Amino acid sequence: MTHGDFVYLTFMRVLISERAIKKKVKQLAALLAREYKGTDCVFVGVLYGGFVFLADLVRELHRYDLHPAIDFVRLTSYQGTESTGTIRIYKDVELDLTAKRVLIVDDILDTGMTLKFLKEHLSQKGATDVKLCVLLDKKGRRKVDITPDYVGFEIGNYFVVGYGLDCDHRYRNLPYIAIYEG
């Protein structure tokens, strides 16, 4: 075991395996294919955390001959590991959402403030409907009334990293979800 492996194992433990994530992405893709087949849809990934989940999800959709338009937003309400309550848009969608079905794809639904804001923001751009797909749902921290339409996994009140989620811009590249205990 190298020093790097030792440090890594000391600060994290796997919560959701790579295999479980792959299985769930396939299941969600099948559901989304039924929902969006034959529609004019746009999948909006939330940067940075949602990019890995979105990439795997849309790659899986080719099996169903579903090819949604893809766009991204970047917003934040966090400073470190805590929400500030103030939401800022750093990058807005560039596609015209008028008369489109929109699916927001993100890594985690936590307090709900950011995703509720985003859902309302995208609805104001003329979308026929805006739904929400999250890999992780952390219901215990919800501060606003928002329910995702599609959920990969419900988790407890853990600080998690991996599969797009980070701690100080690190660990996004882990192929599984780990509880960060550092």
JOSUL-V90487 format. One record per residue. N is the residue number from 0. D_LAST is the distance of its C-alpha to the last C-alpha in Angstrom with 2 decimals. Layout:
((N,D_LAST) (N,D_LAST))
This chain:
((0,19.51) (1,18.53) (2,15.94) (3,14.23) (4,14.29) (5,12.96) (6,9.81) (7,9.50) (8,10.30) (9,8.01) (10,4.76) (11,7.24) (12,10.56) (13,13.57) (14,14.98) (15,17.98) (16,19.54) (17,21.23) (18,24.53) (19,24.07) (20,23.25) (21,26.34) (22,28.48) (23,27.50) (24,28.16) (25,31.60) (26,32.33) (27,31.46) (28,33.56) (29,36.48) (30,36.28) (31,36.06) (32,38.96) (33,41.13) (34,40.21) (35,40.69) (36,43.29) (37,46.28) (38,44.76) (39,44.05) (40,40.26) (41,37.46) (42,33.82) (43,31.64) (44,28.11) (45,25.57) (46,23.86) (47,21.35) (48,19.44) (49,22.65) (50,24.15) (51,23.04) (52,24.15) (53,27.35) (54,28.19) (55,28.00) (56,29.84) (57,32.70) (58,33.11) (59,33.64) (60,36.19) (61,38.62) (62,39.55) (63,41.02) (64,42.73) (65,40.69) (66,39.95) (67,38.51) (68,38.40) (69,34.89) (70,33.65) (71,30.42) (72,29.27) (73,26.48) (74,25.65) (75,22.89) (76,22.30) (77,18.66) (78,17.39) (79,13.65) (80,12.41) (81,15.69) (82,19.22) (83,21.85) (84,24.72) (85,26.55) (86,26.90) (87,27.96) (88,29.48) (89,28.89) (90,30.69) (91,33.13) (92,34.84) (93,37.74) (94,39.69) (95,42.36) (96,41.24) (97,44.70) (98,45.82) (99,42.77) (100,40.52) (101,36.92) (102,33.75) (103,30.46) (104,27.71) (105,24.08) (106,20.71) (107,19.96) (108,22.05) (109,20.10) (110,22.11) (111,24.95) (112,26.08) (113,25.57) (114,27.07) (115,29.92) (116,30.71) (117,30.70) (118,32.86) (119,35.38) (120,35.33) (121,36.15) (122,38.76) (123,40.53) (124,40.97) (125,43.50) (126,41.60) (127,43.48) (128,40.32) (129,36.58) (130,34.32) (131,30.58) (132,28.68) (133,24.93) (134,22.80) (135,20.63) (136,22.00) (137,19.91) (138,23.05) (139,21.58) (140,20.57) (141,23.94) (142,25.77) (143,28.76) (144,31.14) (145,30.22) (146,30.25) (147,29.41) (148,32.34) (149,30.36) (150,27.02) (151,25.20) (152,22.92) (153,22.23) (154,18.73) (155,17.46) (156,15.35) (157,12.01) (158,9.87) (159,10.81) (160,11.12) (161,13.98) (162,17.74) (163,17.88) (164,14.87) (165,12.51) (166,9.65) (167,11.60) (168,14.25) (169,12.44) (170,12.31) (171,15.47) (172,17.36) (173,15.82) (174,18.82) (175,17.08) (176,14.75) (177,11.38) (178,9.18) (179,5.73) (180,3.79) (181,0.00))
